[in-house]
Amino acid sequence: MSSEILSVLEYMEKEKGIGREDMISAIITAIKNAAAKGVNAGQELKIVIDPRNGKMQAWSMMNVVDSVSDPKTEIHIEKARQLDPSLEIGSEYLKEMDPAYLGRIAAQTARQAIMQRLRQFEKERIYDDFKDQVGDIISGVVRRRERGDLFVDLGKAEALMPSREQVQGEDYSAGERIRCFLLKIESGNRGPELILSRSTPKLVLRLFELEVTEIADGTVKIESFAREPGYRTKIAVSSTDSKVDPVGACVGARGARVKSIVRELGGEKIDIIRYFEDPKEMVLEALKPAVPQNVYMNERDRRMTVEVSEDDLAIAIGRKGQNARLTSKLVGWRLDIVKKEEKVVSIESKQQAAAQGLNQIEGIDDATAEKLVVNGLISPELFQDVDVEDLVDMGFDEAQAAEILAKVNAHRAS
C-alpha cells in the first residue's frame, strides 16, 4: 500500500502541483472518515504517512480505565501497564494496528474521498493560479464544442468560452491554438469556472497595450472606445506628451502595429482617431471621411443631429448603421445622421424674383417686367446698351419701348 500512496503523492506533486503535505493530510482525513463508517466505527485513529516513502502507520487511540465498558475505545489499567508501565488511569494508549485491517470497504471509501479532496484541491489551485490573470490575454488549445460553447485547455485547467462571448464568423476546430481574454472566474457548483471572451472590447484594448509601448508606459491613453466584434472597432486616443502623435503611435511605422492587431482579430477593421473633449469635434473626427455640413446639439438630452450631403450619407451611417452606432458609443451622445436638404431654385422662380425686382421701377407693371425678364433683362444695369429697336424686337411697340427706356434710365439716374 505504501508504494501506491507514494505513487499518488509523486503524481499529484508533479502533474497537479499539489504539495505532499496537503495530499497526506487529505489521505489521512479520508481514511479516518472511511474507517469510522466501517468495522472500526467508534474507534479514534491516529494515522501517520511518511512523505518520503509513503509508508503508513496506524494506531487505535484507547483510554486507560479501571473498568472497561467499550473494548474498542478503552483498555484496563492492568493490561495497559503490562504494555507500558508508565501509564496511569486517564492516560491514552496507542494500540498499533495493521493498516490493512481498516478493511476493503474502508479503503474503497477512502479512495473516493481522496479523489473528492483532490478535486477540491484542484479547484482551489485553479483559482490561485488564474486570479491574477483576469483581465489579461491567455493562450490555449481548443478541445471541444458543446451546445455552442467552446472548451479550451489552458494547460493547468480547462476554460469555457460561452457562445455569447464568441465572435460571429470565427470558427475553431479541436486542436487549434487560440488567444482569448480571461474575462472572469465564476463560482459554480463544480468550483471556479474560467470564462473566456473574444468579443469583449477589452480584448482590443489589451492588444493595444501589449503592442504599443506608448500606451503601456502611459504616454498615450485610450480615452474611449466602441466595438462591434468581428466588424469594426473605434478608439479615441490622446497623448500626455505634445511631441508624441497618439494616432501615429498606435498605427506604427507603415501601419505595422495596427496591422498586427487586425490580424489577431481576424481582419476586423480598426479606426483610430484623436480624442477631443468637445463632443462636436469628436463627431467631426469620428465620421471622417464624411464631412458634416451642420451639427445641432441638444445638451439636455445629450443628443446630436448631424447633417451631411447626400454623397456622404451612406459613408456617415455605415453598413447597417454600424458607423453611426460606433460613433455614438464613442462620443457618448445619441446621434441622428440626416441628409441636408438643398433648396432647388427653378428657372421660373429666378425669373419671378427678377421680375419682382424690375416692377419696383415706377411705371413698369408686372406683365411688362416678366416680359423683359424672359428676354434676359433681369436688372436695370442690363439696359445700358439697349435701344428702342431692341425692345421692339422683344414685342413692344415703339411708344412702349421708348417709355420703358425712359423709366429705366430715370431709375438708374436716381
Secondary structure, 3 states (H helix, E strand, C coil): CHHHHHHHHHHHHHHHCCCHHHHHHHHHHHHHHHHHCCCCCCCEEEEEECCCCCCEEEEEEEEEECCCCCCCCEEEHHHHHHHCCCCCCCCEEEEEECHHHHCHHHHHHHHHHHHHHHHHHHHHHHHHHHHHHCCCEEEEEEEEEECCEEEEECCCCEEEECHHHCCCCCCCCCCCEEEEEEEEEEEECCEEEEEEECCCHHHHHHHHHHHCHHHHCCCEEEEEEEEECCCEEEEEEEECCCCCCHHHHHHCHHHHHHHHHHHHCCCCEEEEEECCCCHHHHHHHHCCCCCEEEEEEECCCCEEEEEECHHHHHHHHCHHHHHHHHHHHHHCCEEEEEECCCCCCCHHHHHHHHHHHHCCCCCCCHHHHHHHHHCCCCCHHHHCCCCHHHHHHCCCCHHHHHHHHHHHHHHHHC
